[in-house]
Amino acid sequence: MKYYTLIFALLFAFSCQKSQKPSYSKQKSSADADHPGKKIMENKCYVCHSPSATEDGRIAPPMIAIKRHYISSETSKEEFIQDMQNWIQNPIEENAKMLGAVKRFGLMPKQYFSKEDIKKISEYMFDNEIEKPTWFEDHYNKESGKGKGHGMGNGKGVHKQQSNNFKNLPYHERGLKYALTTKAVLGKNLMGKIQKEGTLAALKFCNIKAYPLTDSMAVVHNATIKRVSDKPRNPKNLASSEENMYINIFKEDVKSAKDSEPIVVASTNHVNVYYPIKTNSMCIQCHGDKSGDIQSNVLTQIDKLYPKDMATGYSENQVRGIWSISFNK
């Protein structure tokens, strides 16, 4: 059984105010949302481990399930961090503590996470309540023998409910949530296609379904949601001159080893939020070097579907593009 074995190909798997002329600023999260581990988890883990996925539609266990299986009353924070380090850096069956998930979804492919990022995610998970799907408690009780498991729920209305909650957030957090929930929907559908039909079918899926799915999330959030790049695969994703300016700002962050924060551009009635889309090890299999990273049959399909493709030659942790989000105040 395969488990999201390739890329987030379509996911290239993200105020200040003036009355006349817009300005921009980088914004940091506030209060409870300010924990760095929360941000990393939402950005890098929720594509597959989304708390908004339905029980039948999930492609990996939600993060709350991981916390429940790995942490008991006797587990120290240091032990949990080490367990997470062992699993993420070397996801083999011998290191797995959720064999049921491995049996259902397959082994997680190895991805690039620094030890420091894993530590931050683990600390946040250990110390804080984590979002959970509406169906989770019934499912967990059934699996653990503590209940009969009735009323699993199908997750309908979750995104709409989240969207209503997001409107109360500061602009930078609101824009980021719009981007991350859209990323999760795209990732769930893409990875499901990969699991069932393989990489070539997933490329065709991206070509046909990426825009409709993104547009559907824009309707849910009542916002404009775009994924743009200075080196697009699809010409429709070409960044504007203004968007290219923000892409270059985020590229400078990478060069300086700085954590990127959302950039907010606000005018009297309107808000734009920009956030980088960075490559990881899975992205490289469709966006890496043509002579070594991309398999020949995949490259042939890319050339067929995207004859004007510019989106190759990347290595890990590069800015592939940005989320460009806009909404009314």
C-alpha positions in Angstrom: 0.0 0.0 0.0 1.4 3.4 -0.9 1.2 6.4 1.4 1.3 9.9 -0.3 4.4 8.8 -2.1 5.2 11.7 -4.3 4.6 15.4 -4.3 2.2 18.1 -3.5 2.6 19.1 -7.2 -0.3 21.5 -7.0 0.7 22.8 -3.7 3.7 24.7 -4.9 1.4 19.5 -1.0 0.6 31.5 1.8 -1.7 45.2 9.0 -1.4 48.1 8.7 -3.9 50.5 7.4 -3.9 53.6 5.2 -7.0 55.3 3.8 -5.6 56.0 0.4 -2.4 54.0 -0.5 -2.0 50.4 0.7 1.1 49.5 2.8 2.4 46.2 4.0 3.9 44.7 7.1 5.0 41.3 8.3 2.7 40.1 11.1 3.3 37.6 13.8 0.6 35.5 15.4 -0.9 36.5 18.7 -1.6 35.0 22.1 -2.2 31.2 21.9 -1.5 31.0 18.2 2.1 32.4 18.7 3.7 29.0 19.6 6.1 28.3 16.7 5.3 24.5 16.9 1.6 25.2 16.1 2.5 27.2 13.0 4.9 24.5 11.7 2.4 21.8 12.4 -0.4 23.6 10.6 1.8 24.5 7.6 3.7 21.2 7.2 1.6 18.5 8.8 -2.1 19.4 8.2 -1.9 18.7 4.5 -2.2 15.0 5.3 -3.1 15.0 9.0 -5.9 17.6 8.7 -8.3 18.0 11.6 -11.1 18.9 9.0 -10.8 15.6 7.0 -13.8 13.3 7.2 -13.3 9.8 8.7 -13.7 8.1 5.3 -11.8 10.8 3.4 -8.6 11.0 5.5 -5.3 10.0 4.1 -3.5 9.8 7.4 -4.4 9.9 11.1 -5.2 13.3 12.5 -2.5 14.9 14.8 -4.8 14.4 17.9 -4.7 10.6 17.2 -0.9 10.7 17.2 -0.9 12.5 20.5 -3.4 10.0 22.1 -1.3 7.0 20.9 2.1 8.3 21.9 1.4 10.1 25.2 0.2 8.3 28.4 0.1 9.5 31.9 3.7 8.1 32.3 5.1 9.8 29.2 7.5 12.7 29.8 7.8 15.5 27.3 11.4 14.5 26.6 10.3 10.9 25.8 7.6 12.2 23.5 10.0 14.5 21.7 12.5 11.6 21.2 9.7 9.4 19.9 8.7 12.0 17.4 12.4 12.5 16.4 12.9 8.8 15.8 9.7 8.4 13.7 9.9 11.5 11.5 13.6 11.1 10.8 13.4 7.4 10.1 9.7 6.4 9.4 10.2 2.6 9.3 7.9 0.0 10.7 10.2 -0.8 13.6 9.8 2.8 14.8 6.1 2.9 14.5 3.7 3.0 17.5 0.6 3.2 15.4 0.7 -0.1 13.5 -3.0 0.1 12.6 -2.4 3.4 10.8 0.6 1.9 9.0 -1.5 -1.0 7.9 -4.3 1.3 6.6 -2.3 4.1 5.1 1.2 2.7 4.6 4.5 4.1 5.9 4.9 7.9 5.9 7.6 8.8 3.3 10.7 10.4 4.8 10.6 14.2 4.6 12.9 17.1 5.5 12.3 18.3 9.0 15.0 19.8 11.1 15.4 18.4 14.6 14.5 21.9 15.9 11.3 21.9 14.0 10.3 18.4 15.3 11.1 19.6 18.8 8.8 22.6 18.4 6.0 20.6 17.0 6.3 18.0 19.7 6.4 20.6 22.5 3.3 22.2 21.2 1.5 18.9 20.9 2.5 17.8 24.4 1.6 21.0 26.2 -1.6 22.1 24.3 -5.0 21.0 23.2 -5.1 20.1 19.5 -7.8 20.5 17.0 -9.7 17.3 16.4 -12.2 16.1 13.8 -15.9 16.1 14.7 -15.9 12.3 14.3 -12.8 11.6 16.3 -14.0 10.9 19.9 -16.5 8.3 18.7 -13.9 6.7 16.5 -11.3 6.7 19.2 -13.7 5.2 21.8 -14.7 2.5 19.4 -11.1 1.6 18.5 -10.0 1.6 22.1 -13.0 -0.4 23.3 -14.3 2.4 25.5 -17.6 2.9 23.6 -19.8 1.5 20.9 -18.6 4.1 18.3 -22.1 5.3 17.1 -22.4 8.6 15.3 -19.1 8.9 13.5 -20.1 12.0 11.7 -19.2 12.9 8.2 -17.5 16.2 8.7 -20.0 18.2 6.6 -20.1 21.8 7.3 -16.6 21.8 9.0 -15.0 24.2 6.6 -18.0 26.5 6.7 -17.9 26.6 10.5 -14.2 27.2 10.4 -14.6 30.0 7.9 -17.0 31.8 10.3 -14.5 31.4 13.1 -11.7 32.7 11.0 -13.5 36.1 10.5 -12.8 36.9 14.1 -9.0 36.5 13.7 -6.5 39.2 13.0 -6.0 39.7 9.3 -2.6 37.9 9.1 -4.0 34.8 10.9 -7.2 34.9 8.9 -5.4 34.9 5.5 -3.1 32.2 6.7 -6.0 30.0 7.7 -7.7 30.5 4.3 -4.4 29.3 2.7 -3.9 26.3 5.0 -7.4 25.0 4.8 -7.3 25.2 1.0 -3.9 23.5 1.0 -5.4 20.7 3.1 -8.3 20.2 0.7 -6.0 20.1 -2.3 -3.6 17.8 -0.5 -6.3 15.4 0.6 -7.7 15.0 -2.9 -4.3 14.8 -4.6 -2.9 12.2 -2.2 -6.0 10.1 -2.4 -5.6 10.0 -6.2 -1.9 9.0 -5.8 -2.9 6.2 -3.3 -5.5 4.8 -5.6 -4.1 5.3 -9.1 -0.5 6.5 -8.9 1.6 9.5 -9.9 0.6 9.9 -13.5 -3.1 9.9 -12.6 -2.3 12.5 -9.9 -0.7 14.8 -12.5 -3.8 14.6 -14.6 -5.8 15.3 -11.5 -3.8 18.5 -10.8 -4.3 19.6 -14.4 -8.1 19.3 -14.2 -9.1 19.7 -10.6 -6.7 22.1 -8.9 -8.6 25.3 -10.0 -12.1 24.0 -9.2 -11.1 22.9 -5.7 -9.3 26.2 -5.0 -12.3 28.1 -6.3 -14.7 26.0 -4.1 -12.6 27.0 -1.0 -12.7 30.6 -2.1 -16.5 30.4 -2.1 -16.5 28.9 1.4 -14.3 31.6 2.8 -15.8 34.4 0.6 -12.2 35.4 -0.4 -10.0 35.3 -3.5 -7.5 32.5 -3.1 -4.6 32.1 -5.6 -1.4 30.1 -5.8 1.1 32.0 -7.9 4.8 31.7 -8.9 7.5 33.4 -10.8 8.2 30.0 -12.4 4.7 28.6 -12.9 3.8 25.1 -14.2 0.4 26.4 -15.4 0.6 29.8 -17.1 -2.5 30.8 -15.2 -0.4 30.7 -12.0 2.0 33.4 -13.2 2.6 36.0 -10.5 1.9 39.7 -11.1 4.7 42.2 -10.7 3.4 43.1 -7.2 3.3 39.4 -6.3 6.8 38.9 -7.6 8.0 41.6 -5.2 6.7 39.5 -2.2 8.1 36.3 -3.7 11.5 38.0 -3.7 11.0 39.1 -0.1 10.4 35.5 1.0 13.4 34.3 -1.0 15.5 36.7 1.0 14.1 35.2 4.2 15.3 31.8 3.1 18.7 33.1 2.2 19.0 34.7 5.7 17.6 31.6 7.4 14.7 33.7 8.8 11.2 32.3 9.5 8.8 33.9 7.1 5.7 35.6 8.5 2.5 36.5 6.6 2.7 39.9 4.8 -0.5 41.9 5.1 -1.3 44.7 2.7 -4.4 46.7 3.8 -6.3 49.5 2.3 -9.5 51.2 3.5 -11.9 48.3 2.8 -9.7 45.5 1.5 -6.9 43.1 2.7 -4.3 41.1 0.9 -2.3 38.4 2.6 0.8 36.7 1.1 2.6 33.7 2.4 5.4 31.5 0.9 5.0 28.1 -0.6 8.3 26.2 0.0 9.6 23.0 -1.5 10.2 19.8 0.4 11.5 16.4 -0.5 8.3 15.3 -2.1 8.0 18.4 -4.3 11.4 17.7 -5.8 10.1 14.6 -7.5 8.1 16.8 -9.9 9.8 20.1 -9.4 13.5 19.1 -9.1 16.3 18.6 -11.5 15.1 17.1 -14.8 18.2 15.0 -15.2 18.1 13.4 -11.8 15.1 14.1 -9.6 12.2 13.6 -12.0 11.4 10.1 -13.4 11.3 10.0 -17.2 7.6 8.9 -17.4 6.6 11.7 -15.0 8.6 14.2 -17.0 7.0 13.1 -20.3 3.5 13.6 -18.7 4.5 17.0 -17.4 5.7 18.1 -20.9 2.4 16.8 -22.3 0.1 18.5 -19.9 2.2 21.7 -19.4 4.1 22.5 -22.6 5.1 25.9 -21.2 6.3 24.5 -17.8 8.8 26.6 -16.0 8.5 24.8 -12.6 11.6 22.6 -12.4 15.2 23.0 -11.1 14.2 23.4 -7.5 15.9 21.9 -4.4 14.5 21.5 -0.9 13.4 24.6 1.1 13.2 27.0 -1.8 10.4 29.4 -2.4 8.3 27.8 -5.1 5.6 30.5 -5.1 3.2 32.2 -2.7 -0.4 32.1 -1.5 -2.1 35.3 -2.6 -5.2 35.8 -0.5 -7.6 38.7 -0.6 -10.8 39.5 1.2 -12.9 42.4 2.4 -12.4 43.8 5.9 
